[in-house]
Amino acid sequence: MAQHNPRPTPSRWTGEHVAMTVVPLRSSRRSRRSPRRREPEIIEAAARVFAARGFHGATTQDIADVLGIRQASLYYYFPSKEGALELVCLQGVGGFFEVAKAIAAGPGSAADKLTRLIKSHLSPLTDRSDFVRVFLNERQHLPPESRRRIGKWSRGLEQVFESVLKEGVRRGEFRSDLDTRLAVLGILGMANAVANWYRAEEVAIDRISGEFARLLVAGVAKRPKPPRRPTSMRGSAR
């Protein structure tokens, strides 16, 4: 997943804290003599542990147990539990930003772009839900400098959504009185909350994103002017 560091301007951020369910983790006991693991495999294991147990409930030993390696071997990949959390959070938001930028810069109406942004924002819940949940719920446990780095990605994503809304207002697709900043916070708050209740066996993510997109696009769309009532004729021909 590309991780080019964006340079967005500062803005406010509101996020949700989702209650995590602790589940037992099964260890994939492989050979302890394996000298190196691929970095994505290490980060995925960390995401799995943090998503299941939360940052404070997880240990680097838990991550090592999932991988079937010695705890000391993890320090080749990250210096601390906080370092592991930052790597997971970066993967949890970095991909969103890159995909969102491509959508905003691509062809189509503002309504089409907003629909695609919502779908791309929700689709990782099907195969990268651990990363999404960790980013939403655990990033507040990062040290201040790490939070600032992660915050740049969050603010960059907000700005992409807002640029599409402003484009829609400018083109006359969306309401001229639309508060684009509040709209962005509402859209992302609504979309981020899905991580709390989404269950693949109950409803398809495509159905959720489709319903959300229709609801949100209808909410920001320019309202048609009501037809003028015909004026009554005074008097009648004699």
C-alpha positions in Angstrom: 0.0 0.0 0.0 1.6 3.3 -1.1 2.6 5.6 1.8 3.7 8.9 0.2 3.5 11.4 3.0 0.8 14.0 2.2 1.1 17.6 3.2 -2.4 18.7 4.0 -3.2 21.8 5.9 -4.4 21.5 9.5 -8.0 21.0 10.3 -10.2 19.5 13.1 -10.8 15.8 13.4 -13.5 13.9 15.2 -13.3 10.1 15.5 -15.3 7.4 17.2 -14.0 5.0 19.8 -15.4 1.5 19.1 -15.7 -1.1 21.9 -13.5 -4.1 21.1 -14.4 -7.7 21.8 -11.6 -9.8 23.2 -11.3 -13.1 21.4 -8.7 -15.9 21.8 -5.9 -15.8 19.3 -4.8 -19.0 17.7 -1.1 -19.3 17.2 0.3 -20.3 13.8 3.3 -22.2 15.2 5.8 -22.3 12.5 9.5 -23.1 12.7 11.2 -21.0 15.3 14.4 -21.2 13.3 12.9 -19.1 10.5 15.3 -16.1 10.5 13.2 -13.5 8.8 9.5 -12.9 8.2 8.1 -10.6 5.5 7.2 -7.2 6.9 3.6 -7.4 5.8 3.1 -10.6 7.7 4.5 -9.1 10.9 2.3 -6.0 10.6 -0.8 -8.1 9.8 -0.2 -10.1 13.0 0.1 -6.9 15.0 -3.1 -5.6 13.5 -4.9 -8.8 14.4 -3.7 -8.7 18.0 -4.5 -5.0 18.5 -7.9 -5.3 16.9 -8.8 -8.2 19.2 -7.3 -7.1 22.5 -6.8 -3.3 22.2 -3.5 -1.6 22.6 -3.3 -1.9 26.4 -4.6 -5.5 26.4 -2.0 -6.6 23.9 1.7 -7.5 24.3 4.5 -8.0 21.9 4.5 -11.6 23.2 1.0 -12.0 21.8 2.2 -10.9 18.4 5.1 -13.3 18.5 2.8 -16.1 19.6 0.6 -15.5 16.5 3.6 -15.7 14.3 5.2 -18.6 16.2 8.5 -16.7 16.7 10.5 -15.5 19.6 9.5 -12.1 21.1 13.0 -10.7 20.6 12.7 -11.3 16.9 10.0 -8.7 16.6 12.4 -5.9 17.4 14.0 -6.3 14.1 10.8 -4.9 12.6 9.8 -2.3 15.2 11.4 -0.9 18.4 8.4 -1.1 20.7 4.7 -1.9 20.9 4.0 1.8 20.1 6.1 1.4 17.0 4.0 -1.6 15.9 0.8 0.4 16.5 2.1 3.3 14.4 2.9 0.9 11.5 -0.6 -0.6 11.7 -2.3 2.8 11.8 -0.3 4.0 8.8 -1.5 1.0 6.8 -5.0 1.6 8.1 -5.2 5.1 6.7 -2.5 5.5 4.1 -4.3 3.4 1.5 -7.6 5.3 2.0 -5.8 8.6 1.2 -4.1 7.4 -2.0 -7.3 5.8 -3.4 -9.4 8.8 -2.4 -6.9 11.2 -4.2 -7.2 9.2 -7.4 -11.0 9.2 -7.3 -11.1 13.0 -6.7 -8.7 13.7 -9.5 -10.5 11.3 -11.9 -13.4 11.7 -14.3 -17.1 11.9 -13.5 -19.5 14.2 -11.8 -19.1 15.2 -8.1 -22.0 12.9 -7.2 -20.3 10.0 -8.9 -17.0 10.8 -7.1 -18.7 11.0 -3.8 -20.4 7.7 -4.4 -17.0 6.1 -5.2 -15.3 7.7 -2.2 -17.9 6.2 0.1 -17.6 2.8 -1.5 -13.8 2.9 -1.4 -13.9 4.0 2.3 -16.0 1.0 3.3 -14.6 -1.7 1.1 -11.5 -2.5 3.2 -13.8 -3.8 5.9 -14.1 -6.9 3.8 -10.4 -7.9 3.8 -8.5 -5.3 6.0 -10.9 -4.8 8.9 -8.3 -5.3 11.6 -6.3 -2.3 10.2 -9.4 -0.2 10.0 -10.5 -1.0 13.5 -7.1 -0.4 15.0 -6.8 3.0 13.3 -10.2 4.1 14.5 -10.0 2.9 18.0 -6.4 2.7 19.1 -4.5 5.6 17.5 -5.1 7.7 20.5 -2.6 5.6 22.4 0.2 6.6 20.2 2.9 9.0 21.4 2.4 12.7 20.4 4.8 12.7 17.5 3.3 9.5 16.1 -0.2 10.9 16.5 0.9 14.0 14.5 2.2 11.9 11.7 -1.0 9.8 11.6 -3.1 12.9 11.9 -1.7 14.3 8.6 -3.1 11.3 6.8 -6.5 11.7 8.5 -6.7 15.4 7.7 -5.6 14.7 4.1 -8.5 12.3 3.7 -10.9 14.8 5.0 -9.7 17.4 2.6 -10.1 15.0 -0.4 -13.8 14.5 0.6 -14.3 18.2 1.1 -12.7 19.1 -2.3 -15.3 16.8 -4.0 -18.2 18.5 -2.1 -16.9 21.9 -3.0 -16.6 20.9 -6.6 -20.2 19.8 -6.6 -21.3 23.2 -5.1 -19.2 25.0 -7.7 -20.7 23.0 -10.6 -24.2 23.5 -9.3 -24.7 19.8 -8.5 -24.9 20.3 -4.7 -26.7 22.9 -2.6 -25.1 26.3 -2.6 -25.8 26.6 1.2 -24.0 23.3 2.0 -21.5 23.6 4.9 -18.9 21.3 3.3 -16.8 21.0 6.5 -19.7 19.8 8.6 -20.8 17.5 5.7 -17.4 15.8 5.6 -17.4 15.2 9.4 -20.9 13.7 9.1 -20.0 11.5 6.1 -16.9 10.1 7.7 -18.5 9.7 11.1 -21.3 7.7 9.5 -18.9 5.6 7.5 -16.4 5.0 10.3 -19.2 3.8 12.6 -19.8 0.8 10.3 -16.6 -0.9 11.7 -18.5 -1.2 15.0 -21.4 -3.2 13.7 -20.5 -4.7 10.3 -20.8 -8.4 10.1 -20.1 -10.0 6.6 -22.5 -12.8 7.2 -25.4 -10.4 7.9 -25.1 -7.8 5.2 -22.8 -7.3 2.2 -20.5 -4.3 2.3 -21.6 -3.3 -1.2 -25.2 -3.0 0.0 -24.2 -0.8 2.9 -22.0 1.5 0.7 -24.7 1.7 -1.9 -27.4 2.7 0.6 -25.1 5.2 2.3 -24.1 6.7 -1.1 -27.7 7.2 -2.2 -28.7 8.7 1.2 -25.7 11.1 1.3 -25.8 12.2 -2.3 -29.6 12.9 -2.0 -28.8 15.0 1.1 -26.3 17.3 -0.5 -27.9 17.5 -4.0 -29.2 20.8 -5.2 -32.9 20.9 -4.7 -35.1 21.7 -7.7 -37.0 24.9 -7.6 -40.7 24.4 -7.1 -42.8 25.1 -10.1 -44.5 28.5 -10.3 -48.2 28.5 -9.7 -50.1 30.0 -12.6 -51.5 33.4 -11.8 -55.3 33.6 -11.8 -56.8 35.7 -14.6 -58.8 38.6 -13.4 -62.0 39.1 -15.1 -63.1 37.2 -18.2 -63.6 38.0 -21.8 -67.0 39.4 -22.6 
